[in-house]
């Protein structure tokens, strides 16, 4: 029960007790007064009748005595009139009682006395008889009932007014507590508001001021912790001159993407090298060289697509590397040319000594190792340098038949898959580090390989083509519909995690459909988890609002591949995701990289403080699994733990 209700109940109880006591005392006083009046009336009537009937009694005029007794009895104020002559009953009159308008329970609860009034009948100095008069209490009962009824009505009106005024006053007085309650709830939601205004009540004012200080301090502490974690990540994985990823981060990510069975489906590796950078540094100084590197990084980033996971790194003095993941191969040449043209524009901007600014070599991924892929990209770079100023060279790569399909062929295949429903889901459990229990199952989409009927293609191989064809929202819709139906039918005891494409999150019609579909299936109570990559968080407008609506329906949200997109932790806090999923490139470096361990530990502590869980992707070694528990990570997924099935 709320404090307001308790205080209102207390006030009502006190008012009731006060009235009950006052009402009881008032009724008893009225009852006593009426009893006295009845006695007085009886005595007066008896005296008066005894005086007036004395002559009739002495003369033995029985008719006159009866007439006088009748007159007194018929007045209604007396229940009984008795006249005794020389000790014998001479006249007897009893009035009929008809008590109307007074409940029987009331007369039984508050009985009134029926007192007797007596008087002596004298004839001269001789006693000739006695008169006995008994009062009728009916009129007194009516008066007592009317008094009680009117008192109850006035009390009800007064009590209602007091309670209403008390409720309004309490609402006003306790308004600061409501504000403090809302402030505490907001802190739990990872918000840190400050209550404005100073309450009139001194105690409430102190509580509000204390809560405001606490909110500001917690926010400051969290900001400092986030800045520390972001600083650790920048120090470990960021090039200090350009702000891009450093060589270590790039190599770890490249190796992980190549080795991850569920990761890279298609991609391109671009190497860019500035011409005569060493001489430029020597002639103009390191400050000019740093300015050139910064502007080059900005030009490269501006030329790259924002709808795809992209990693740009400054790997050496004049060298830059770009990893384009899950990209339609037909777009690679266009993107590489855009990057080259953007960097070539620095000739006029910075007054460079030569118009031949940089060359770009490109190698497509063809299931080769990371070392071989880098070697092919390096050979393409050397070929570009031999081809002329600001040249771009795309190495010819061996491709599987699936990779070699054109856009039209891919669209046809994907449309057939959607129409026929010839796709399937495989599940890989996510295990808790504490006891290795299964936290939830992550779902992966597979479609048949039209060239090899017994094979299934992972999402990484066809999803870029689906996004290019505008079919990614349709695929996601089909998956969500099936999983929702399965959950509604009770087919899964564990929560199910679905990876959503950034293209779907950026599709307003899909987002609207998603909310309606979840709403139709009712509260899911944490049985459905929707995951989207870190780089896709900035592509959807109103994503935080969508997360809040899904949370109200029992759907949890996870931020996938965290750690490589360089999103700040304050952005993650504002999003209010339920999970953070560490990118596999970061996870695989935990064993040998102390900086990575320190960052993950700090990130985990911050996430737990924000009521978010942390899960690691691509756990492929026992040493990594053991280290995750020591760092406080909640769970992990990987082929070493269990393969998808």
HELIX and SHEET records of a PDB file:
HELIX    1   1 UNK A    3  UNK A   52  1                                  50    
HELIX    2   2 UNK A   54  UNK A   58  1                                   5    
HELIX    3   3 UNK A   62  UNK A   74  1                                  13    
HELIX    4   4 UNK A  104  UNK A  109  1                                   6    
HELIX    5   5 UNK A  138  UNK A  173  1                                  36    
HELIX    6   6 UNK A  175  UNK A  188  1                                  14    
HELIX    7   7 UNK A  202  UNK A  237  1                                  36    
HELIX    8   8 UNK A  247  UNK A  259  1                                  13    
HELIX    9   9 UNK A  277  UNK A  284  1                                   8    
HELIX   10  10 UNK A  286  UNK A  303  1                                  18    
HELIX   11  11 UNK A  329  UNK A  331  5                                   3    
HELIX   12  12 UNK A  332  UNK A  344  1                                  13    
HELIX   13  13 UNK A  346  UNK A  349  1                                   4    
HELIX   14  14 UNK A  370  UNK A  387  1                                  18    
HELIX   15  15 UNK A  401  UNK A  404  1                                   4    
HELIX   16  16 UNK A  407  UNK A  420  1                                  14    
HELIX   17  17 UNK A  459  UNK A  468  1                                  10    
HELIX   18  18 UNK A  472  UNK A  488  1                                  17    
HELIX   19  19 UNK A  502  UNK A  505  1                                   4    
HELIX   20  20 UNK A  508  UNK A  520  1                                  13    
HELIX   21  21 UNK A  534  UNK A  538  5                                   5    
HELIX   22  22 UNK A  543  UNK A  552  1                                  10    
HELIX   23  23 UNK A  569  UNK A  575  1                                   7    
HELIX   24  24 UNK A  584  UNK A  588  1                                   5    
HELIX   25  25 UNK A  594  UNK A  609  1                                  16    
HELIX   26  26 UNK A  622  UNK A  630  1                                   9    
SHEET    1   A 4 UNK A  88  UNK A  94  0                                        
SHEET    2   A 4 UNK A  78  UNK A  85 -1                                        
SHEET    3   A 4 UNK A 126  UNK A 135 -1                                        
SHEET    4   A 4 UNK A 116  UNK A 123 -1                                        
SHEET    1   B 5 UNK A 310  UNK A 314  0                                        
SHEET    2   B 5 UNK A 319  UNK A 325 -1                                        
SHEET    3   B 5 UNK A 267  UNK A 274 -1                                        
SHEET    4   B 5 UNK A 358  UNK A 364 -1                                        
SHEET    5   B 5 UNK A 392  UNK A 395  1                                        
SHEET    1   C 9 UNK A 456  UNK A 458  0                                        
SHEET    2   C 9 UNK A 438  UNK A 448 -1                                        
SHEET    3   C 9 UNK A 423  UNK A 432 -1                                        
SHEET    4   C 9 UNK A 635  UNK A 636 -1                                        
SHEET    5   C 9 UNK A 613  UNK A 616  1                                        
SHEET    6   C 9 UNK A 579  UNK A 582  1                                        
SHEET    7   C 9 UNK A 555  UNK A 562  1                                        
SHEET    8   C 9 UNK A 528  UNK A 533  1                                        
SHEET    9   C 9 UNK A 495  UNK A 499  1                                        
END                                                                             
